[in-house]
Amino acid sequence: MKKLTLKEIIIVASMLFGMFFGAGNLIFPASMGQLSGSNMWQAAAGFLITGVGLPLLGVAALGISRQDGLLELSSRVGRRYGLFFTCALYLTIGPFFAIPRCATVSYTVGVEGITSGVSHTGGLAVFSLLFFALVLFFSLRPGEIMTWIGKVLNPLFLLFLGILLVRALLSPAGAIRDVAPQGGYVQEAFFTGVLEGYNTMDALAGLAFGIVVVEAIRGLGVEETGEVAKSTVKAGVFSSLLMALIYVLVTVTGAQSRGVFPASENGGEALARIAEHYFGTAGALILAVTVTVACLKTAVGLITSCGRTFVKLFPGGPSYRIWAVVFSVLSFLIANLGLNAIIAYSMPVLMFLYPLAIVLIALTFAHRIFGGNRIVYQYTIAFTAFGAVFDFLRALPEMISVSPVIGRITDTAAALLPFSEQGFGWVCPALAGFVIGLIRGLIRAHGRAC
């Protein structure tokens, strides 16, 4: 039975890290560090659960499921649900939020700081137009560019980031213990950190891209399902350790930066100010270039992945080229809402999709325990979706969530559903749905036996 060597595991782990980690993953721990302050370690612990642990489980779940992709895995609930969930997930990690965020992070981290006198709206419009023109160009001509960027420029980005983090640790801008936490980090730093990890979207990406890792492992000669799952987990552990280390160090750097300036509006702005503080204009410029290139790589990969997926989902529909153009144009339009708006509007969607993803991963691991009974899948997912709707409403932008109707609904949910105020109102409904599904499945099996 073929097993991967240590070198092969490291190669797969490197690929997995490259798929998960883009420049966008830096802005959330930087912002979390600034806001959590002295409660940073509790917040970081929560963040690592959803930002590192769940993506690893998502990839491993797809590995042990023997399915050919997310559509087949989610179709265990039902074919229509599988189509809905797959479309919703890819649109979220694609043109609705993650791809536009690539452009806005690039602009906010570097370009905006070196184009003084240019209006934010106009500057972002011009930059994002050029950014997505390049994205579309490379997406329609896949080839050496992805390999070149991945092997040369992404390591350059990590190298500069490493220099920045080492400098920050050796010359801290302030003491973490002296920084007062803000917002939800005052009383519930851990749970707020867990929800902040949703913003990385990596658990969703793990389900979407897990098949790539599985195919890579099988391409190295590993055929036995159990060994594929073990190799996936091993590669995931290597990748996760590196991601966790970077997340913690960026969070520490963000918290220390409060010693010299107040919390920024978002993590992109915080990262830019930290780079400028330690290295001046030259540091900010280098960071801007490397972040932009890293985001460009990520955007090209996402456009390509989404385009190919939608061709597979709708075989009689538009061609890949048309999907690539549509997704690029849509991403350009959404990017011009700005980074703050994208983060604000993505959070409600993530509050709804993440519980469904978490439960699907859990059911995949428990598949053999309940015999893969579709009734268990259906009841558990249905009850989870019911609870997640209230978390979705609670996370809507304030101008919507404070309306009398939405307020009454979320207040009622908070009174009836445990953990609703913390953003986990779906947990008890999910458990109830699982139990009811098991009972219904046993009753139906008994009825057939009789």
C-alpha positions in Angstrom: 0.0 0.0 0.0 1.5 3.3 -1.1 2.1 6.0 1.5 3.4 9.5 1.1 6.9 10.3 2.0 7.7 13.3 4.3 8.8 15.3 1.3 5.5 14.5 -0.6 3.5 15.5 2.5 5.3 18.8 2.7 4.7 19.4 -1.0 1.0 18.8 -0.6 1.0 20.9 2.6 2.6 23.8 0.7 0.0 23.6 -2.0 -2.8 23.6 0.6 -1.3 26.6 2.4 -1.0 28.5 -0.8 -4.7 27.8 -1.6 -5.9 28.9 1.8 -3.6 31.8 2.7 -3.9 35.1 0.8 -3.3 38.6 1.8 -6.9 38.9 2.9 -6.2 36.5 5.7 -3.9 39.0 7.3 -6.4 41.8 7.7 -8.7 40.1 10.2 -6.1 39.0 12.8 -4.5 42.5 12.6 -7.9 44.1 13.3 -8.7 41.5 16.0 -5.4 42.2 17.8 -6.1 46.0 17.8 -9.6 45.5 19.2 -9.0 42.7 21.6 -6.0 44.3 23.3 -5.3 42.6 26.6 -7.9 39.9 25.8 -5.9 39.0 22.7 -5.1 35.4 23.7 -8.7 34.4 24.3 -9.7 36.0 21.0 -6.9 34.3 19.1 -7.9 30.9 20.6 -11.4 31.3 19.2 -10.1 32.6 15.9 -7.9 29.6 15.4 -10.8 27.2 15.8 -12.7 28.6 12.8 -9.8 30.1 10.9 -7.5 27.0 11.1 -9.3 24.0 12.6 -12.5 24.0 10.5 -10.7 24.4 7.2 -8.6 21.3 8.1 -11.7 19.3 9.0 -13.4 20.4 5.8 -10.5 19.1 3.6 -10.3 15.9 5.7 -14.1 15.4 5.5 -14.0 15.5 1.7 -11.1 13.1 1.7 -12.9 10.4 3.7 -16.3 10.9 2.0 -15.1 9.3 -1.3 -17.1 12.0 -3.1 -16.0 13.8 -6.2 -16.6 17.3 -4.9 -18.8 19.6 -2.9 -21.9 19.1 -5.1 -21.8 15.3 -4.5 -21.1 15.7 -0.8 -23.9 18.2 -0.1 -26.3 16.2 -2.3 -26.4 13.7 0.5 -29.0 16.0 1.9 -30.8 16.2 -1.5 -30.0 17.1 -5.0 -31.7 20.5 -4.9 -30.0 21.4 -1.6 -26.7 20.3 -3.0 -27.1 22.6 -6.0 -28.2 25.5 -3.7 -25.4 25.1 -1.2 -22.7 24.6 -3.8 -23.8 27.8 -5.7 -24.1 29.8 -2.5 -20.7 28.7 -1.2 -18.8 29.4 -4.5 -20.5 32.7 -5.0 -19.5 33.7 -1.4 -15.9 32.7 -1.7 -16.0 34.0 -5.3 -17.6 37.1 -6.9 -19.8 38.2 -4.1 -17.2 38.7 -1.4 -13.8 37.1 -1.5 -12.8 38.2 -5.0 -13.9 41.8 -4.6 -12.1 41.8 -1.2 -8.8 41.0 -3.0 -9.0 44.3 -4.9 -10.1 46.4 -1.9 -7.5 44.9 0.4 -4.8 45.6 -2.1 -5.9 49.2 -2.5 -6.4 49.8 1.2 -3.1 48.2 2.4 -0.9 50.1 0.0 -2.1 52.1 -2.9 -4.4 54.4 -0.9 -1.5 55.4 1.4 0.8 56.4 -1.5 -1.8 58.3 -3.5 -2.5 61.3 -1.3 -4.9 63.8 -2.8 -6.8 61.2 -4.7 -10.4 60.6 -3.6 -11.0 57.2 -2.1 -13.9 56.5 -4.5 -12.1 57.6 -7.6 -8.9 55.9 -6.7 -10.6 52.6 -5.8 -12.5 52.7 -9.1 -9.4 53.1 -11.2 -7.3 50.6 -9.3 -10.1 47.9 -9.2 -10.7 48.4 -13.0 -7.0 47.7 -13.7 -6.9 44.9 -11.1 -9.8 43.0 -12.6 -8.6 43.6 -16.2 -5.4 41.7 -15.2 -7.4 39.1 -13.4 -9.6 38.5 -16.4 -6.6 38.4 -18.7 -4.9 35.7 -16.7 -8.1 33.8 -16.0 -8.7 33.5 -19.8 -5.1 32.4 -20.3 -4.3 29.9 -17.5 -0.7 28.8 -17.7 2.7 29.6 -16.3 1.5 32.8 -14.6 -0.1 30.9 -11.6 3.0 28.8 -11.1 5.3 31.8 -11.4 3.4 33.9 -9.0 3.0 31.1 -6.5 6.7 30.1 -6.6 8.2 33.6 -6.7 6.0 36.4 -5.6 4.0 34.6 -2.9 7.2 33.6 -1.1 8.4 37.2 -1.5 5.2 38.3 0.3 5.8 35.9 3.1 9.4 36.9 3.4 8.6 40.6 3.8 5.8 39.7 6.2 8.3 37.7 8.2 10.7 40.6 8.3 7.8 42.9 9.5 6.7 40.5 12.2 10.2 39.9 13.5 10.9 43.6 13.6 7.6 44.2 15.5 8.3 41.5 18.0 11.9 42.8 18.6 10.7 46.4 18.9 7.1 46.3 20.2 5.2 49.5 19.8 3.4 48.9 23.1 2.6 46.5 25.8 -0.5 44.2 25.1 -1.5 44.2 28.8 -2.0 48.0 28.7 -4.4 48.0 25.7 -8.0 48.1 26.7 -10.3 45.8 24.6 -13.1 47.2 22.6 -16.6 46.0 21.5 -17.4 42.4 21.9 -13.8 41.6 23.0 -14.5 43.2 26.4 -16.8 40.5 27.8 -16.8 37.7 25.2 -13.4 37.8 23.5 -13.3 34.0 22.8 -16.7 33.9 21.1 -16.0 37.1 19.2 -12.7 35.6 18.0 -14.6 32.5 16.8 -16.9 34.6 14.7 -14.1 36.7 13.4 -12.6 33.5 12.0 -15.6 33.2 9.8 -14.3 36.2 7.8 -11.4 34.2 6.5 -14.0 32.0 4.6 -11.4 29.2 4.8 -13.9 26.6 6.2 -16.0 27.2 3.1 -12.9 27.1 0.9 -11.9 23.8 2.5 -15.1 22.2 1.3 -14.7 23.8 -2.1 -11.0 23.0 -2.7 -10.6 19.8 -0.7 -11.1 17.7 -3.8 -8.0 19.4 -5.3 -5.9 18.1 -2.3 -7.5 14.7 -2.5 -6.7 14.4 -6.3 -3.1 15.6 -5.7 -2.6 12.9 -3.1 -4.2 10.2 -5.4 -2.0 11.6 -8.2 1.1 10.7 -6.1 -0.1 7.0 -6.1 -2.1 6.8 -2.9 -5.3 4.9 -3.7 -6.7 3.4 -0.4 -9.4 5.7 1.0 -8.1 5.5 4.6 -4.6 6.3 3.6 -5.9 9.3 1.4 -7.7 10.6 4.5 -4.6 10.1 6.7 -2.3 11.9 4.1 -4.8 14.7 3.8 -4.8 15.2 7.6 -1.0 15.1 7.8 -0.6 17.7 5.0 -3.4 19.7 6.7 -1.6 19.7 10.0 1.6 21.0 8.5 -0.3 23.7 6.7 -2.4 24.6 9.7 0.6 24.9 12.0 2.1 27.5 9.7 -1.2 29.4 9.3 -1.8 29.3 13.1 1.7 30.7 13.7 1.2 33.6 11.2 -2.3 34.4 12.6 -1.0 34.6 16.2 2.0 36.7 15.3 -0.1 39.1 13.3 -2.6 39.4 16.1 0.2 40.2 18.6 1.6 42.8 16.2 -1.9 44.3 15.9 -2.4 44.5 19.6 1.1 46.1 20.2 0.4 48.7 17.5 -2.2 50.3 19.8 0.7 51.7 21.7 1.4 54.2 19.0 -2.0 54.7 17.2 -5.7 54.0 17.8 -7.6 51.1 16.3 -8.0 51.5 12.5 -11.3 51.1 10.6 -10.2 47.8 9.2 -7.3 45.4 9.2 -6.0 46.5 5.9 -5.5 50.1 7.1 -4.0 48.7 10.3 -1.5 46.6 8.4 -0.4 49.5 6.2 0.1 51.8 9.2 2.1 49.1 11.0 4.4 48.7 8.0 4.9 52.4 7.7 5.6 52.8 11.4 8.5 50.3 11.2 9.9 50.8 7.7 8.6 54.2 6.6 7.3 54.9 3.0 9.6 52.2 1.5 8.1 49.5 3.8 4.6 50.5 2.9 5.4 50.5 -0.8 7.0 47.0 -0.6 4.0 45.7 1.4 1.6 47.2 -1.1 3.3 45.5 -4.1 3.6 42.1 -2.5 0.0 42.2 -1.1 -1.4 43.3 -4.5 0.4 40.4 -6.2 -0.7 37.9 -3.6 -4.3 39.1 -4.0 -4.0 39.0 -7.8 -3.0 35.4 -7.6 -5.9 34.5 -5.3 -8.4 36.3 -7.5 -7.2 34.5 -10.6 -7.5 31.2 -8.8 -11.0 31.9 -7.5 -12.3 33.2 -10.9 -10.9 30.0 -12.5 -12.3 27.7 -9.9 -15.8 29.4 -9.9 -15.9 29.4 -13.7 -15.1 25.7 -14.0 -17.5 24.8 -11.2 -20.5 26.7 -12.8 -19.7 25.1 -16.1 -20.0 21.7 -14.3 -23.2 22.7 -12.5 -24.9 24.0 -15.6 -23.5 21.9 -18.5 -26.0 23.4 -21.0 -25.3 26.9 -19.9 -22.6 29.5 -20.7 -19.1 28.6 -21.5 -16.1 29.1 -19.1 -15.1 32.3 -20.9 -18.5 33.9 -20.3 -18.6 32.9 -16.7 -15.1 34.3 -16.2 -16.2 37.7 -17.7 -19.4 37.8 -15.7 -17.6 37.0 -12.4 -14.9 39.6 -13.1 -17.4 42.4 -13.9 -19.5 41.5 -10.9 -16.4 41.5 -8.7 -15.4 44.9 -10.0 -18.8 46.4 -9.2 -18.9 44.9 -5.7 -15.3 45.9 -4.9 -16.2 49.6 -5.4 -18.5 49.4 -2.3 -15.3 49.5 -0.3 -13.6 47.1 2.2 -15.7 48.1 5.2 -19.0 47.6 3.2 -17.8 44.2 1.9 -16.9 43.0 5.4 -20.2 44.3 6.8 -22.4 42.7 4.2 -20.5 39.4 4.1 -20.8 38.7 7.8 -24.6 38.0 7.7 -24.1 35.6 4.8 -21.2 33.9 6.6 -23.3 33.6 9.8 -25.8 31.6 7.7 -23.5 29.5 5.6 -20.9 28.6 8.2 -23.3 26.6 10.4 -24.5 24.7 7.4 -20.8 23.9 6.5 -19.9 23.0 10.0 -22.8 20.6 10.3 -22.2 19.0 6.9 -18.6 18.4 8.0 -19.7 16.9 11.3 -22.3 14.7 9.5 -19.6 13.5 7.1 -17.4 12.3 9.9 -20.4 10.6 11.6 -21.7 9.2 8.3 -21.0 5.5 9.3 -22.5 5.9 12.7 -26.0 6.6 11.4 -25.6 4.6 8.2 -25.6 7.6 6.0 -29.4 7.8 6.3 -30.6 10.8 4.2 -33.3 11.5 6.8 -30.7 12.4 9.4 -28.9 14.7 6.9 -32.2 16.4 6.0 -33.5 17.0 9.5 -30.1 18.1 10.9 -29.6 20.6 8.0 -33.1 21.9 8.1 -33.0 22.6 11.8 -29.6 24.1 11.5 -30.8 26.5 8.8 -33.7 27.5 11.0 -31.4 28.5 13.8 -28.9 30.1 11.4 -31.5 32.4 10.0 -31.7 34.3 13.3 -28.0 34.6 13.4 -28.1 36.0 9.9 -30.7 38.6 10.9 -28.7 39.6 14.0 -25.6 40.2 11.9 -27.2 42.4 9.3 -25.9 46.0 9.1 -27.1 48.1 12.0 -29.4 50.2 9.9 -31.4 47.0 9.1 -30.9 44.9 12.2 -32.3 47.7 14.5 -35.6 48.0 12.7 -38.6 47.1 14.9 -39.5 43.9 13.0 -36.0 42.5 12.8 -35.4 43.5 16.4 -38.5 41.7 17.7 -37.5 38.5 15.8 -33.9 38.5 17.1 -35.1 39.3 20.6 -37.5 36.4 20.5 -34.7 34.1 19.2 -32.4 35.3 22.0 -35.0 34.3 24.6 -35.7 30.9 23.1 -32.4 29.7 21.6 -29.4 29.3 23.9 -26.2 31.0 22.7 -28.2 33.1 20.2 -26.7 36.4 21.5 -23.2 35.0 21.0 -24.0 34.1 17.4 -24.5 30.4 17.9 -28.2 30.1 18.0 -28.0 27.3 15.5 -26.2 24.8 17.8 -29.2 23.5 19.8 -31.5 23.3 16.8 -28.8 21.3 14.9 -28.5 18.9 17.8 -32.3 18.6 18.0 -32.6 18.0 14.3 -29.9 15.2 14.5 -31.8 13.4 17.3 -35.1 13.7 15.5 -33.6 12.5 12.3 -32.1 9.5 14.1 -35.5 8.7 15.6 -37.4 9.1 12.4 -34.8 7.0 10.6 -35.2 4.2 13.1 -39.0 4.3 13.0 -38.9 4.1 9.2 -36.4 1.3 9.3 -38.6 -0.6 11.8 -41.7 0.0 9.7 -40.1 -1.5 6.7 -38.8 -4.5 8.7 -42.4 -5.2 9.9 
